[in-house]
Amino acid sequence: MEALFYASPWPGLVLWIALYTSDFLMTMTCARLYQRGARERIAFEGSYEITPYYQGDVDALRLFSPRFLFAMAATCAIQATLWFFTMRSQVVPEAYVFAVGMMVMIQLTIHVRHIRNLFLFRAVLAGDQIKGRIEYGRPAMLRLSAVELFTFAGVYAILFAITLSWFILGGVVICAAMALNHRALATKHIAKATAA
């Protein structure tokens, strides 16, 4: 499988574009369900979207997002540039596979969340399957995200220990890095609330 990524930049680019687009569309689908009434049972403080960069677009349910298009173009350019620098020169070609692994594995992780939220929000809107109401403060939401990302990093680390795949190692690193970021955002949110 990894041999495909060494041969040409196109497999990595096509996979990334498909997953990144799917992530955006699934985010908007779940955000729409959330705004249509799922938030009456499950409420998140602040935006439904965790990533600050996309919060405005997601809150407005903006399907045409210049931010999304810019991020897509930038990440594709970075990926293609990295392929040319590593594969053409044969200087640490594994770095490219590691980078694609980071991009793809975090998207696969995020897609698990989308599928869970899609099922959960549809169950809420069905009316009788979920009762009561739960509200997540922003710090709790971010900490739960961090725990989940650390869990995926652990699973991917086990897979890496078995396969020694640079692709899988990319997933370990990105999930752990994002988990640390979300934990830091939670701490920052608590500090800001305390100061206010």
C-alpha positions as CSV (number, residue, x, y, z in Angstrom):
1,M,0.0,0.0,0.0
2,E,2.7,2.5,1.0
3,A,4.4,1.8,-2.4
4,L,1.6,3.8,-4.1
5,F,2.7,6.9,-2.2
6,Y,6.3,6.5,-3.2
7,A,5.5,6.1,-6.9
8,S,3.5,9.3,-7.5
9,P,2.0,12.3,-5.5
10,W,-1.4,11.6,-6.9
11,P,-2.6,8.8,-4.7
12,G,-1.9,10.9,-1.6
13,L,-3.4,14.0,-3.0
14,V,-6.6,12.2,-4.2
15,L,-7.0,10.4,-0.9
16,W,-6.5,13.7,1.0
17,I,-8.9,15.7,-1.1
18,A,-11.6,13.0,-0.8
19,L,-11.2,12.7,3.0
20,Y,-10.9,16.5,3.6
21,T,-14.0,17.2,1.5
22,S,-15.9,14.4,3.2
23,D,-14.9,15.8,6.6
24,F,-16.3,19.2,5.7
25,L,-19.5,17.9,4.3
26,M,-20.1,15.6,7.3
27,T,-19.3,18.5,9.7
28,M,-22.0,20.6,8.0
29,T,-24.5,17.7,8.0
30,C,-24.0,17.1,11.7
31,A,-24.0,20.8,12.5
32,R,-27.3,21.2,10.6
33,L,-28.8,18.3,12.6
34,Y,-27.5,19.9,15.8
35,Q,-29.1,23.2,15.0
36,R,-32.4,21.5,13.8
37,G,-33.0,20.3,17.4
38,A,-30.3,17.9,18.6
39,R,-29.0,20.7,20.8
40,E,-32.2,20.5,22.8
41,R,-30.9,17.2,24.2
42,I,-27.1,17.6,23.8
43,A,-25.7,21.1,24.0
44,F,-22.2,22.3,23.6
45,E,-21.0,25.6,25.0
46,G,-20.0,27.9,22.2
47,S,-19.7,26.5,18.7
48,Y,-20.5,23.0,17.7
49,E,-17.1,23.1,15.8
50,I,-14.0,22.5,17.8
51,T,-11.5,24.0,15.4
52,P,-11.5,27.8,15.8
53,Y,-10.6,28.3,12.1
54,Y,-13.9,26.9,10.9
55,Q,-16.3,27.9,13.7
56,G,-17.8,30.9,11.8
57,D,-18.5,28.8,8.7
58,V,-19.9,25.9,10.6
59,D,-22.1,28.1,12.8
60,A,-23.5,29.8,9.7
61,L,-23.8,26.4,7.9
62,R,-21.9,28.0,5.0
63,L,-21.4,25.2,2.4
64,F,-19.3,27.5,0.2
65,S,-16.3,28.3,2.4
66,P,-13.3,30.2,1.2
67,R,-11.5,29.1,4.3
68,F,-12.0,25.5,3.4
69,L,-10.9,26.1,-0.2
70,F,-7.8,27.9,1.0
71,A,-6.9,25.2,3.5
72,M,-7.4,22.5,0.8
73,A,-5.2,24.3,-1.7
74,A,-2.5,25.0,0.9
75,T,-2.4,21.4,2.3
76,C,-2.3,20.0,-1.3
77,A,0.5,22.3,-2.2
78,I,2.5,21.3,0.9
79,Q,1.9,17.6,0.2
80,A,3.0,17.9,-3.4
81,T,6.0,20.0,-2.5
82,L,7.1,17.4,0.1
83,W,6.7,14.6,-2.4
84,F,9.0,16.3,-4.9
85,F,11.6,17.2,-2.3
86,T,11.7,13.7,-0.7
87,M,11.1,11.4,-3.7
88,R,13.0,13.2,-6.4
89,S,16.1,13.7,-4.3
90,Q,15.6,10.4,-2.4
91,V,16.4,12.3,0.8
92,V,14.4,10.6,3.6
93,P,11.5,9.5,1.3
94,E,9.8,8.1,4.3
95,A,9.1,11.7,5.4
96,Y,6.5,12.0,2.7
97,V,4.7,8.8,3.7
98,F,4.8,9.9,7.3
99,A,3.2,13.3,6.4
100,V,0.5,11.6,4.3
101,G,-0.1,9.3,7.2
102,M,-0.6,12.3,9.5
103,M,-3.1,13.8,7.1
104,V,-5.1,10.6,6.4
105,M,-5.1,9.1,9.8
106,I,-6.4,12.2,11.5
107,Q,-9.1,12.4,9.0
108,L,-10.1,8.7,9.6
109,T,-10.2,9.5,13.3
110,I,-12.4,12.6,12.7
111,H,-14.7,10.5,10.5
112,V,-15.3,8.1,13.4
113,R,-16.6,11.2,15.4
114,H,-18.8,12.3,12.5
115,I,-20.4,8.9,12.1
116,R,-21.1,8.7,15.9
117,N,-22.6,12.2,15.9
118,L,-24.7,11.5,12.8
119,F,-26.2,8.5,14.5
120,L,-26.6,10.3,17.8
121,F,-28.2,13.4,16.4
122,R,-30.6,11.4,14.2
123,A,-31.6,9.4,17.3
124,V,-32.2,12.6,19.2
125,L,-34.4,14.0,16.3
126,A,-36.3,10.8,16.1
127,G,-37.8,11.9,19.4
128,D,-38.1,8.9,21.7
129,Q,-34.8,7.2,21.7
130,I,-32.8,9.7,23.9
131,K,-34.3,11.4,27.0
132,G,-33.1,14.2,29.2
133,R,-30.6,16.9,28.4
134,I,-26.9,17.2,28.8
135,E,-24.8,20.3,28.5
136,Y,-21.0,20.2,27.8
137,G,-19.0,23.2,29.0
138,R,-16.3,24.1,26.5
139,P,-13.4,22.8,28.7
140,A,-15.2,19.4,29.2
141,M,-15.8,19.2,25.4
142,L,-12.2,19.9,24.7
143,R,-10.9,17.5,27.3
144,L,-13.2,14.7,26.0
145,S,-11.8,15.3,22.6
146,A,-8.2,15.1,24.0
147,V,-9.0,11.8,25.7
148,E,-10.5,10.4,22.5
149,L,-7.5,11.5,20.4
150,F,-5.0,10.1,22.9
151,T,-6.9,6.8,22.7
152,F,-6.6,6.7,18.9
153,A,-2.9,7.6,19.2
154,G,-2.5,4.6,21.5
155,V,-4.3,2.3,19.1
156,Y,-2.2,3.6,16.2
157,A,0.9,3.2,18.3
158,I,0.1,-0.5,18.8
159,L,-0.4,-0.9,15.0
160,F,2.9,0.9,14.4
161,A,4.7,-1.5,16.8
162,I,3.4,-4.4,14.7
163,T,3.8,-2.9,11.2
164,L,6.7,-0.4,11.6
165,S,4.8,1.7,9.0
166,W,5.8,5.3,8.6
167,F,2.2,6.0,7.5
168,I,0.8,4.7,10.8
169,L,3.5,6.5,12.8
170,G,2.1,9.7,11.2
171,G,-1.2,8.9,12.7
172,V,0.3,8.4,16.2
173,V,2.1,11.7,16.1
174,I,-0.8,13.8,14.8
175,C,-3.4,12.3,17.1
176,A,-1.1,12.9,20.1
177,A,-0.3,16.4,19.0
178,M,-4.0,17.3,18.5
179,A,-4.9,15.8,21.8
180,L,-2.2,18.0,23.5
181,N,-3.6,21.0,21.6
182,H,-7.2,20.4,22.7
183,R,-6.1,19.9,26.3
184,A,-4.2,23.2,26.1
185,L,-7.3,24.9,24.7
186,A,-9.3,23.6,27.6
187,T,-6.8,24.9,30.1
188,K,-6.8,28.3,28.3
189,H,-10.6,28.4,28.3
190,I,-10.7,27.7,32.1
191,A,-8.0,30.4,32.7
192,K,-10.0,33.0,30.7
193,A,-13.2,32.2,32.5
194,T,-11.5,32.4,35.9
195,A,-10.0,35.8,35.0
196,A,-13.3,37.1,33.8
